[in-house]
Amino acid sequence: MGATMNRPDNEPTGPEAHLDDEFTDFDGDQEDLAARRSLRRVSGMRTELEDISEVEYRQLRLERVVLVSVWTSGSQADADNAMAELKLLAETAGSEVLEALVQRRSSPDPATYIGKGKVEEVAEVVHATGADTVICDGELDASQLRNLEDRLKVKVVDRTALILDIFAQHAKSAEGKAQVELAQLQYLKQRLRGWGGNLSRQAGGRAAGGAGIGGRGPGETKIETDRRRISHRISLLRRRLKDMESTREGKRAERHRNQVPSVAIVGYTNAGKSSLLNRLTGAGVLVENALFATLDPTTRRTQTSDGREYTLTDTVGFVRHLPHDLVEAFRSTLEESAQADLLLHVVDASDPDPEGQITAVRQVLAEIEALTVPELIVFNKADLADRTTLLALRANHPESIIVSARTGEGIEELALALADALPRPEVEVHVVVPYDRGDLVDRIHRTGRIQELAHTVDGTEVRAFVRPALADELAEFSHG
C-alpha cells in the first residue's frame, strides 16, 4: 500500500532518477509486484495481421466508464475528494474514466439513485463517449441497479461492487480468496434480480417438463433456487474460514505465551503501511502505488533499541464507506488489530483530506471493537506533503510522528516512540537459572530488560525486569 519504488522503463533518467535509486533497497525483492504488473504474451494466438503494442493491448482491455455521484452533505472540496477517490478505485479495477457527473440533492433518489433529469443527462454522456459501464458512488439496491440499466442500456455497478472487484483481483492466499468470495456472495444475495420469466419460473415435481402431475402447483422460483445455492456456498465458506481462523489463533496464542508484544499497522488504503513495514523490518513485502495492494496480513518480528522483541503486522487498508460485508468477511483478519498491544495508525500526509482518513479508519476500528487499543499516529509521505499542512497536522495531533518511508525521514524517531509505547516489563527478578534451562534465559533476553548478567558455577545469574507470567516461572530459581 505504500508508494512503489519501481521506476517504469520510460521514466527519464537524471538527478531525480538517481535520487529514487537511493531509496529502493528497503522494499526488498517483490516478485508479487512484478507478476501483478506483467502481461504474458502467448505465441501463436494472434488473430490480427499486424501485431499491436502492449499499450494498445491494455487499452483494448480497459472498461470505459462514466462516474456518477450524489452530493448530499459536506463542502465542494469534500465532493471533489470523494469523486477523486472513486476515480482511483475505478482505475485500480482496470477502467478508463471518460467522464464524471455529480448531482447535488438532499438524498439519493429511491428509484434511480439520481433524479430523472440526471438519468437522461447520463444517458447522453454514455452515448456520446461510447462508455460501456456506469459506476455510482454509493450502495445501490437491486431495483435501483435494474432501473438504471434499463434506462442507460449499459452495465451499472455501485461503489461496493467496485471495491469487491478490486479485492477479487488482489486476493492471493486461500484465506484472502475465501474472504472475498464470502463478501461477494453476501452482496449478491441481497441483490438477486431477474427479468421476464426468470422471476417466476417454477420447478415443482415434473413441472420442468411442463406436463403431468406436479406441474400445476407452486414450486421453487428460479430466484429462490439461486438464493438457496448462494446460502449453501456462504455456509461452506464460513466453515472453511473458521478452520483457517483456528490456525491464526494458534499463532496468536503462541506469541501471547511467549509474551511478545504486538503492533498492528492500520490506516487508509495506499497510506504507505507496507512501505513502513519494509523500512522498519526489511520485510520485502509487496509495495505498489495502488489502492488495496495488501489484502493478506504480514507479520514480522523485530527489536527495540534496548533488545526487546515485538511483532509488526501489516493489515488490509480501510476506505471511506468500507462495505459492511467486507468488514464481516475480513473480521478474523481485522482482529489482528483489535488484539494488538499498540496500533500504528498510518496517515497519508499528502492526501487532500488526511483528517477524513483518520475519521474513516477510526469508524472501522470502532466496528471491530479496537478503539480501546493504544494508538500512535504516523503521518507518512512527508516528502510529498506541503510543509504548512504538516505543521497543522502536528498541531492537531501533538503526539504524532511525521515520517517518510521513502526517504527514511523520521524513522529513527518513530522507532524510539514505538519502544516507549510498547508495554514494558515491570517485575524485578534476581535469579540463578540452571544451564539446562537456557530457554528461560532466552525469553528474558527477548522480552525483558536485563540489568546484570553473569555466569556462575550453579548457572546464569540474572537481574532483570520481566513480565509477570515469566516472573512466576522464574520464582523457583530466585536468588537472595
C-alpha positions in Angstrom: 0.0 0.0 0.0 3.0 2.2 0.0 4.2 4.2 -2.9 6.1 2.0 -5.3 9.8 2.3 -5.6 10.0 0.6 -9.0 10.6 3.1 -11.8 8.9 2.4 -15.2 11.1 1.8 -18.2 10.0 5.0 -19.9 10.8 7.3 -16.9 13.6 9.8 -17.8 16.9 9.4 -16.1 18.8 12.2 -14.4 19.3 13.5 -10.9 15.8 12.6 -9.8 16.2 9.1 -11.1 19.4 8.8 -9.1 17.6 10.1 -6.0 15.0 7.3 -6.4 17.7 4.7 -6.6 18.9 5.6 -3.1 15.7 4.5 -1.6 14.8 1.2 -3.3 16.6 -1.3 -1.2 14.4 -1.4 1.8 11.4 -2.7 -0.2 13.3 -5.9 -0.9 12.6 -8.4 -3.6 9.0 -8.2 -4.7 8.2 -11.0 -7.1 4.5 -10.5 -6.4 4.7 -6.9 -7.7 6.4 -8.0 -10.9 3.9 -10.7 -11.5 0.9 -8.4 -11.0 2.3 -5.9 -13.5 3.4 -8.4 -16.1 1.5 -9.0 -19.3 2.1 -12.5 -20.6 2.1 -12.9 -24.3 1.1 -16.3 -25.7 2.7 -17.2 -29.0 0.6 -18.5 -31.9 -2.6 -16.8 -30.6 -2.5 -13.7 -32.8 -5.6 -13.1 -35.0 -4.6 -9.7 -36.5 -2.4 -9.3 -39.5 -0.2 -6.8 -37.7 0.9 -7.1 -34.1 -0.1 -4.4 -31.6 1.9 -2.9 -28.8 1.4 -3.7 -25.2 0.0 -0.3 -24.5 -2.6 -0.7 -27.3 -3.5 -4.2 -26.0 -4.0 -2.8 -22.5 -6.3 -0.1 -23.9 -8.4 -2.7 -25.6 -8.9 -4.5 -22.3 -9.9 -1.4 -20.3 -13.6 -0.8 -19.4 -14.7 2.6 -20.5 -16.6 4.1 -17.6 -18.6 7.2 -16.5 -18.6 8.1 -12.8 -21.8 9.3 -11.1 -22.1 10.7 -7.6 -24.8 12.2 -5.4 -23.5 15.1 -3.2 -25.8 15.1 -0.1 -23.6 16.8 2.5 -20.3 18.5 3.1 -18.4 21.1 1.2 -17.5 21.3 -2.5 -14.0 20.1 -1.6 -15.5 17.0 0.1 -17.4 16.2 -3.0 -14.3 16.7 -5.2 -12.2 14.4 -2.9 -14.9 11.7 -3.0 -15.0 11.8 -6.8 -11.2 11.7 -7.0 -11.2 8.6 -4.8 -13.9 7.0 -6.9 -11.7 7.6 -10.0 -8.7 6.0 -8.3 -10.9 3.0 -7.4 -12.1 2.7 -10.9 -8.6 2.9 -12.4 -7.3 0.3 -9.9 -10.1 -2.0 -11.1 -8.8 -1.7 -14.6 -11.1 1.0 -16.1 -10.6 4.1 -18.2 -12.6 7.0 -16.8 -14.2 9.1 -19.5 -16.4 11.5 -17.6 -17.7 12.3 -14.1 -21.0 13.7 -13.1 -22.2 15.0 -9.7 -25.7 15.8 -8.6 -26.5 17.9 -5.6 -29.6 16.8 -3.7 -30.7 16.2 -0.1 -30.8 12.3 -0.5 -30.3 9.8 -3.3 -33.4 9.1 -5.5 -35.1 5.8 -4.2 -35.8 4.7 -7.8 -32.7 5.5 -9.8 -30.2 6.9 -7.2 -30.0 10.1 -9.3 -33.0 12.1 -10.4 -35.0 11.6 -13.7 -33.4 14.5 -15.4 -29.9 13.4 -14.4 -30.5 9.9 -15.8 -31.3 11.4 -19.2 -28.1 13.5 -19.0 -26.0 10.5 -18.0 -27.6 8.5 -20.9 -26.5 11.3 -23.3 -22.9 11.3 -21.9 -22.8 7.5 -22.2 -23.9 7.6 -25.8 -21.5 10.4 -26.7 -18.4 8.9 -25.1 -19.1 5.3 -26.0 -18.9 4.1 -22.4 -19.8 0.6 -21.5 -20.1 0.9 -17.7 -21.5 3.5 -15.2 -20.1 3.4 -11.7 -22.2 5.0 -8.9 -20.5 6.4 -5.8 -23.0 4.8 -3.4 -24.5 1.5 -2.4 -27.5 0.7 -4.7 -30.2 -1.8 -4.1 -31.4 -4.3 -6.8 -34.3 -2.1 -8.0 -32.0 1.0 -8.5 -29.5 -1.1 -10.4 -32.2 -2.5 -12.6 -33.9 0.8 -13.3 -30.6 2.5 -14.2 -29.6 -0.3 -16.5 -33.0 -0.3 -18.2 -32.6 3.5 -18.9 -28.9 3.7 -19.7 -28.6 0.4 -21.6 -25.1 -0.3 -20.2 -23.8 -2.1 -17.2 -24.2 -0.3 -13.8 -22.2 -1.1 -10.7 -22.1 0.6 -7.4 -19.1 1.5 -5.1 -19.4 -1.7 -3.1 -19.3 -3.9 -6.2 -16.3 -1.9 -7.4 -14.3 -2.4 -4.2 -15.2 -6.1 -4.1 -13.9 -6.4 -7.7 -10.5 -4.9 -6.6 -10.3 -7.3 -3.7 -11.0 -10.2 -6.0 -8.2 -9.1 -8.3 -5.7 -8.7 -5.5 -6.5 -11.7 -3.3 -3.7 -14.3 -3.4 -3.9 -16.6 -0.3 -6.5 -19.2 0.2 -7.9 -17.2 3.2 -8.0 -14.0 1.2 -9.8 -15.6 -1.7 -12.4 -17.2 0.6 -13.0 -13.9 2.4 -13.5 -12.0 -0.8 -15.9 -14.7 -2.2 -17.9 -14.6 1.0 -18.2 -10.9 0.8 -19.2 -11.0 -2.9 -21.9 -13.7 -2.2 -23.3 -11.8 0.7 -23.5 -8.7 -1.6 -25.1 -10.7 -4.4 -27.7 -12.5 -2.2 -29.2 -9.1 -1.3 -29.4 -8.0 -4.9 -30.6 -11.1 -6.8 -32.8 -10.0 -9.6 -34.4 -11.4 -12.8 -36.1 -10.3 -15.9 -39.2 -11.7 -17.6 -39.8 -15.4 -17.0 -36.7 -15.8 -14.8 -38.5 -14.2 -11.9 -41.5 -16.6 -11.9 -40.0 -19.8 -13.4 -41.0 -22.7 -11.3 -39.9 -26.3 -11.0 -42.3 -28.3 -8.8 -42.5 -32.1 -9.4 -42.2 -32.7 -13.2 -43.0 -29.0 -13.8 -39.7 -28.6 -15.6 -41.1 -30.9 -18.3 -44.3 -28.8 -18.4 -46.7 -31.8 -18.1 -48.4 -34.2 -15.7 -49.0 -34.3 -12.0 -46.8 -31.9 -10.2 -46.8 -29.4 -12.9 -49.7 -27.4 -11.6 -48.6 -26.4 -8.1 -46.3 -23.7 -6.9 -42.7 -24.7 -6.8 -39.4 -23.0 -6.2 -38.8 -20.0 -8.4 -35.5 -19.6 -10.2 -34.5 -16.7 -7.9 -35.3 -18.8 -4.8 -33.1 -21.6 -6.2 -30.2 -19.1 -6.7 -30.7 -17.7 -3.2 -30.6 -21.2 -1.7 -27.4 -22.2 -3.6 -25.7 -18.9 -2.5 -26.7 -19.6 1.1 -25.2 -23.1 0.9 -22.0 -21.7 -0.5 -21.8 -19.0 2.2 -22.2 -21.6 4.9 -19.4 -23.7 3.3 -17.1 -20.7 3.1 -17.8 -19.7 6.7 -16.8 -23.2 7.9 -13.6 -23.1 5.8 -12.7 -19.6 7.2 -13.4 -20.8 10.7 -10.8 -23.6 10.2 -8.3 -21.1 8.9 -9.0 -18.8 11.8 -8.0 -21.5 14.3 -4.6 -21.6 12.6 -4.3 -17.8 13.0 -5.5 -18.1 16.7 -2.8 -20.7 17.3 0.0 -18.4 16.1 -1.5 -15.5 18.1 -1.7 -17.7 21.2 2.0 -18.7 20.8 3.1 -15.1 20.7 0.9 -14.4 23.8 2.5 -17.3 25.6 6.0 -16.0 24.8 4.8 -12.5 25.9 5.9 -10.9 22.6 4.2 -7.5 22.3 2.3 -7.0 19.0 2.0 -3.8 16.9 -0.7 -3.7 14.2 -0.1 -1.2 11.3 -3.5 0.2 10.4 -4.6 3.1 8.2 -6.2 4.2 5.0 -5.5 2.3 1.8 -2.4 3.5 0.0 -1.2 5.4 3.0 2.2 3.6 2.9 1.7 0.9 5.5 3.6 -1.8 3.6 6.5 0.6 2.9 6.7 1.5 6.6 6.8 -2.2 7.5 9.6 -2.7 5.0 11.5 0.3 6.3 11.2 -0.9 9.9 11.9 -4.6 9.4 13.3 -5.1 5.9 10.3 -7.5 5.3 10.3 -7.0 1.5 6.5 -7.3 1.2 4.7 -6.1 -1.9 4.6 -2.3 -2.3 2.5 -0.7 -5.0 1.1 2.7 -5.6 -2.4 1.3 -5.8 -5.5 1.0 -3.6 -5.8 -2.2 -1.7 -2.5 -3.6 -2.8 -2.2 -5.5 0.5 -5.0 -8.0 1.5 -3.2 -10.7 3.3 -1.7 -9.6 6.7 2.1 -10.0 7.0 3.7 -10.3 10.5 7.4 -9.8 11.1 9.5 -9.8 14.3 11.9 -7.0 15.1 13.5 -5.5 18.2 13.6 -2.2 20.0 17.0 -0.4 20.6 17.2 -2.0 24.1 16.7 -5.5 22.7 13.0 -6.1 23.4 11.3 -8.2 20.8 8.0 -7.3 19.3 5.9 -8.1 16.1 4.7 -5.8 13.4 1.7 -6.8 11.4 0.7 -5.1 8.1 -3.1 -5.2 7.7 -5.6 -4.5 4.9 -6.2 -0.8 4.3 -9.5 1.0 5.0 -11.5 3.4 2.9 -14.5 5.7 3.4 -17.7 3.7 3.5 -15.9 0.4 3.6 -18.6 -2.2 2.7 -20.1 -3.8 5.8 -19.9 -7.2 4.0 -16.2 -6.8 3.6 -15.7 -5.9 7.3 -17.7 -9.1 8.3 -15.8 -11.3 5.8 -12.4 -10.0 6.9 -13.3 -9.9 10.6 -10.8 -12.6 11.6 -8.0 -10.7 9.8 -9.0 -7.4 11.2 -9.0 -8.8 14.7 -5.2 -8.7 14.5 -5.7 -5.0 15.2 -8.2 -5.5 18.0 -5.9 -7.9 19.9 -2.7 -5.9 19.4 -0.8 -4.1 22.2 -0.4 -1.0 20.0 -1.9 0.4 16.8 0.5 2.2 14.4 -2.1 4.4 12.6 -0.5 5.5 9.3 -2.0 8.5 7.6 -1.1 9.9 4.1 0.0 13.4 4.9 0.0 14.3 1.2 -3.7 13.4 0.8 -6.1 16.4 0.3 -8.1 15.3 3.4 -5.9 13.5 6.0 -8.3 14.2 8.8 -11.0 12.5 6.8 -8.7 9.5 6.5 -8.3 9.4 10.3 -12.1 9.5 10.8 -12.8 6.8 8.3 -10.2 4.5 9.9 -11.5 5.0 13.4 -15.0 4.2 12.2 -13.8 0.8 11.1 -11.8 0.3 14.3 -15.0 1.0 16.2 -16.8 -1.6 14.2 -14.2 -4.3 15.2 -14.0 -3.0 18.8 -10.4 -1.9 18.5 -10.8 1.8 19.7 -9.6 0.9 23.2 -6.1 -0.2 21.9 -3.4 2.4 22.4 -2.7 4.4 19.2 0.3 6.1 17.7 -0.5 8.3 14.7 2.2 8.4 12.0 1.9 10.9 9.2 3.7 9.3 6.2 4.8 10.7 2.8 6.3 13.8 4.4 8.5 14.2 1.3 5.3 14.8 -0.8 3.3 16.8 1.7 3.1 20.6 2.0 5.0 21.9 5.0 2.1 24.1 6.1 -0.1 21.0 6.1 2.5 19.1 8.2 2.6 21.9 10.8 -1.2 21.9 11.0 -1.3 18.1 11.5 1.3 18.2 14.2 -0.6 21.0 16.0 -3.8 18.9 15.9 -2.0 15.7 16.9 0.9 16.7 19.1 1.8 13.1 20.0 2.1 12.1 16.3 5.3 11.3 14.4 6.0 12.7 10.9 8.0 10.3 8.6 8.7 9.4 5.0 9.0 5.7 4.4 10.5 6.6 1.0 13.4 8.7 2.2 13.8 7.5 5.8 13.0 10.8 7.3 11.7 10.4 10.9 12.1 6.6 11.0 14.6 6.8 14.0 12.2 9.0 15.9 9.4 6.5 15.1 11.4 3.6 16.3 12.1 5.3 19.6 8.4 6.3 20.0 7.4 2.6 19.3 9.8 1.4 22.0 8.3 3.9 24.5 4.7 3.0 23.7 5.2 -0.8 24.0 4.3 -2.4 27.3 7.4 -2.6 29.5 8.4 -5.5 31.8 7.5 -4.3 35.4 8.6 -7.2 37.8 12.2 -7.1 39.0 13.8 -10.6 39.5 17.2 -11.8 40.7 17.6 -15.4 39.7 20.2 -18.1 39.0 18.9 -20.1 36.1 20.5 -23.6 35.6 22.4 -24.1 32.4 19.9 -26.8 31.3 17.1 -24.1 31.3 18.6 -21.9 28.6 15.1 -21.4 27.2 14.3 -19.2 30.2 17.4 -17.1 29.7 16.5 -16.7 26.1 13.0 -15.4 27.0 14.5 -13.0 29.4 16.7 -11.6 26.6 13.8 -11.4 24.2 11.0 -10.0 26.4 12.7 -8.5 29.5 15.2 -5.8 30.3 18.4 -7.2 31.7 20.3 -5.2 34.3 23.1 -7.6 35.2 24.1 -11.0 33.8 26.9 -13.3 35.0 27.9 -17.0 34.5 28.5 -18.8 37.8 29.1 -22.4 38.8 25.4 -23.0 39.5 24.0 -21.3 36.4 23.3 -18.0 34.8 22.8 -15.2 37.4 20.4 -12.6 36.1 19.0 -9.3 37.4 16.2 -8.1 35.1 12.7 -6.7 34.7 10.3 -9.2 33.2 6.6 -9.6 32.6 4.5 -11.1 35.5 3.9 -14.5 33.9 7.6 -15.0 33.2 8.4 -13.9 36.8 6.2 -16.7 38.1 8.1 -19.3 36.1 11.4 -17.9 37.4 10.3 -17.8 41.0 11.8 -21.3 41.9 15.3 -20.0 40.8 15.1 -16.9 43.0 18.5 -15.8 44.4 18.8 -13.8 47.6 
